[in-house]
């Protein structure tokens, strides 16, 4: 087996490639999220969206309530 030397230029090229691919992946993810939101808003009635938002808010408040309860139980021990 021969040893392969990696030069600083090689490391620089690898780092640039990783940065470019990361940027492209983030851009593609944001584009996909925007497309999904557009289709969701276009085809789902406002009443259903409002209902889902209300359910989400209820779940968030329930999680906060349970976390507070957990903290109180841990403090009482």
Secondary structure, 3 states (H helix, E strand, C coil): CCCCCCCHHHHHHHHHHHHHHHHHHHHHHHHHHHHHHHHHHHHCCHHHHHHHHHHHHHHHHHHHHHHHHHHHHHHHC
